Amino acid sequence: MPKGYVILTEVIKDPSGMDAYMRAAGPTIAQSGASVLAVTQPEVVEGEWHGDRTVILEFASVEAARAWYESAEYGKAKPLRHAAADTNAVIVPGFELPPAG
């Protein structure tokens, strides 16, 4: 089963509000078993990109990513992010190469 990824692009309007969001969201990420792969301002090498910060979270599966995103615990943190940033969020499956031959 491929891993699942949550990717968020954020235009931060309220840095202190985002700090509050991170304090609220951090424990939910840890409890879900996810790994934080990136929290950074990306280098855009082609086209346009939304936001000044991109976050990539890795989960055991798409189902685990969706369960975290829809959880009651994370649901308490989401309004803090919505108030502090304009965000796009997606859940995507990891890619697995088909068996050779």
VEXKEVEX-711006 format. One record per residue (C-alpha): x, z, y; residue in three letters. Coordinates in steps of 0.25 Angstrom, whole numbers, plus 5000, padded with zeros to 4 digits. Layout:
XZYALA
...
//
This chain:
500050005000MET
500649965014PRO
500850075024LYS
499950075036GLY
500450075051TYR
499750125063VAL
500250055076ILE
499950095090LEU
500250025103THR
500150115115GLU
500050105130VAL
500250245134ILE
499550285146LYS
499750445145ASP
501050485139PRO
500650635138SER
499350595132GLY
500150515121MET
501050635119ASP
499750715116ALA
499250605107TYR
500650605099MET
500550755097ARG
499150745092ALA
499450615083ALA
500750655078GLY
500250755068PRO
499250665062THR
500250555060ILE
501150655053ALA
499950705044GLN
499650565040SER
501050545034GLY
501250425044ALA
502650385050SER
502850355064VAL
503650225064LEU
503750195079ALA
503350255092VAL
503950165102THR
503850065114GLN
504049935106PRO
504949815110GLU
503949695111VAL
504749575107VAL
503549475107GLU
502149475113GLY
501449595119GLU
501349735114TRP
500349835117HIS
500849975123GLY
502050045126ASP
502150115113ARG
501950075099THR
501750175087VAL
501850145073ILE
501450235062LEU
501650215047GLU
500650265036PHE
500650265021ALA
499450155022SER
498450095031VAL
497450185026GLU
498350305030ALA
498550245044ALA
497050235045ARG
496750375040ALA
497750425050TRP
497150345062TYR
495750385058GLU
496050535055SER
495350645063ALA
496750705066GLU
497250575073TYR
495850555079GLY
496150675088LYS
497450605093ALA
496850465095LYS
496150505108PRO
497450555114LEU
498050425112ARG
496850345117HIS
496950425130ALA
498450405132ALA
498750265128ALA
498050125125ASP
498350105111THR
498249995100ASN
498250045086ALA
498349975073VAL
498450005058ILE
499249905050VAL
499649895035PRO
501149885032GLY
501649755026PHE
502049755011GLU
502849635006LEU
502149564994PRO
502949584981PRO
503949474979ALA
503749364969GLY
//
